[in-house]
Each structure stands twice: as C-alpha cells, then as structure tokens.
Amino acid sequence: MRNRPGRLAYLTLVAVMFFSGFPLYYSLVVASKDNSALAQVPPPVLPGANLVENVGRVFDTVPFDFALLNSAIVSLSVTASVVFFSTLAGFAFAKLEFRASKALLVAVVATMMVPVQLGVIPLYMLMVELHLTDTLWAVVAPGLVNAFGVFFMTQYLRGAMPGDLIEAARMDGASTFRIFWQVVFPVARPAAVVLGVLTFLTAWNDYFWPLIVLSSPEKYTVQVALSSLSGGYVTDYSLVLTATMLATLPLLAVFALLGKYMIAGIMQGAVKG
C-alpha cells in the first residue's frame, strides 16, 4: 500500500507557498498604488489602479528597457558559457586520464573558498588595462566559467556517464570533442539544465561587480538600475517595487519554462546517488 501524505503535509505545503508568494503579491499591491499608500493603517492588501502609471514612471525615470536588455545579454552569455565550459571540463576531469588531474580539480575547487571581494581590485585594474570598463564585456568576462560549475558537472558525469560508451565511440573513430558533443553532452543535459538555471539566476541578480565597472545609465544592468531608483532623500517605494516586479518577471518565465526539467535533473541525480 502506498503511503499518502497526511493533512499536516498539505498544511505545511500551503504555509510554505503562502510565505513564499506573499512578498511577490505585496510587491504587486504596492506597485499598483502611490507612495502614500504605505502610510495607511491598516496597510492595503488589495491591488490598486496605478500599476500602468507606475510602470511608465519607471521607464521615464531610468532607462529600464536598456537595463532589462543588458541583464538578458549578460545572463544568457554567462549561462551559455558556464554550461558549455563546465561540462567540457567536467568531462575531462571525470572521464579522461591525464597527469595531475586530481590536483588540478582540487585547485579549482579551492578557488571557491576565496572571497570574491579579494579579487575586485586586481580584476578592475585588468579591465582598465583592457579598456573594457563601462562595457558589458567587463560584466560578462569574469563569469564565463566558475569553479562550482566544473565541480558540479564533474561529480554528475562520474556517476552518469558509462566509461564503456566512451570507449565504444573512440573505437568507432570519434575524436574527443565529437565524443563530448554527441555522447557526453546529451547524457549531461539534465545536470546542464540545473546548472544553467542556477547560473542565470546568479548572473541576473549580480549587483556588486556591475556597480563597480558600469557608469553609464544606458549600460546599467537591472540590479544597478534598481539601486539608482532607491537613491535620493525620499524613496518612492511604489516606484522601486514596480521596477522590482518587472525585474522578477524574466526569472519567473525561466522557472516556468525550465522548472520541470530542473526538478527532473535534481531527482535523477538523487536517484543515481
């Protein structure tokens, strides 16, 4: 007989859904009202009629259309690069034999323990020397590959990729890159989707480094544009939360499109583990 979840499990799920979704809903409530609504007692809980007006004010105050486009370019570029190179490196570490492979993997993983702030000054100096400051290249270049992605794909391919399949492809005359592209990458696709979603989310929400290297409002990413809206002596929270809601919509779209593949990849890894 299959075990069925009890009422406590359903109540717990409902509570988690409520507390997870309420901040997003309340952002919509504030975004659809003017700034004075936040001073009301009790606070408003139903959406108002000013949403379209506040959206227009966001685009009139800062070039938010450029910010959305810039963040999309940065996030998609970084995600594609991280997934490709991390899977390629994971294949090399997991299935190819070469000298000092274990030491190199340890060195890669060890970089995860170094705080990002320690590399900001030399990285900024490098961008100045390359004349990349105030360009999207300066935001994209440092994130083209990361240690977490390499480690994640290495661990996945060690358990998911049969060595006999690689040897069979090699005996058929396939080159190493062809083996990677036609044999390894399809097997790694569930983990690649998980890594891609996590990387996109991280790149979209990145604030610290874009704030340092970008100075022109037309080059701002979403998070930098949001910070510029909250400046001044009086913060217009309806304006800020309207922009926040607009910045959240692409993330919701990504999860709506790839959420089931991400869950399937996580569950597949859990079963293999």
Summary of the structure (lengths in Angstrom):
residues: 273
radius of gyration: 23.0
end to end distance: 25.7
largest distance: 75.0
contacts: 782
relative contact order: 0.14
helix: 78%
strand: 0%
